[in-house]
Amino acid sequence: DKNEMHDNIVNISVDYAMTHGLDGLVLDFEPMLDCYASDYAAVVKQIRQGIGSKQLFLCGSINREDLSNASIKLFEQDVDAFISMDYDTECKTISSYKSKITSEITRIGKLLKNSKMNYIPLGPGQYTNRPNDYHDPNVENAVTHSQALMDALTDSDVKIFGSGVWHWDGTVKLKNGQERIDFMTYWVEQ
């Protein structure tokens, strides 16, 4: 039953954070869809109550089709930071990926500009050499994400707390670490 499942998620999360003395939790609901947003928000509210002032971060898809502004705002009072997972977009070209990510970072960055909930866009590190149905590492990668992030930040109404790279460890293992070198070079030159 749904209530029992919610109680289990809450109890395990709170118990783990408290038992192990964690500074907080990062919740990653995949996929986090609008149609379930109120259920997610109820679970998050209970976890917040259980962990008190410990940090609580929430990960969700960058895709507007999955998570609307209204759904993101449901978490505003209980979550310290929203981390958008800016990958698996099914974009087939670098320009379409950059355009989508710039647009979505701008959307969420403006939405949360005056919010107590911080915003952290998370880009993809290259964890595979082979494209699949939802991720092409030649299109979705740390450098392309960084370029889109910088494009979004040209809008003075966009506020972000920080950014990061998912699968950062994988960027060293493939192609002699070229993605990591390109990423660091991009940010040093900015």
Salt bridges, closest charged atoms under 4 A:
ASP39 OD1 - LYS2 NZ 3.21
GLU65 OE1 - LYS100 NZ 3.78
GLU76 OE2 - LYS73 NZ 3.04
ASP78 OD2 - LYS45 NZ 2.97
ASP80 OD2 - ARG48 NH2 2.68
ASP86 OD2 - HIS145 NE2 2.69
GLU104 OE2 - ARG64 NH2 3.20
GLU104 OE1 - ARG107 NE 2.72
GLU140 OE1 - HIS135 ND1 2.54
ASP155 OD2 - LYS110 NZ 2.97
ASP157 OD1 - LYS113 NZ 3.06
ASP169 OD2 - LYS173 NZ 3.87
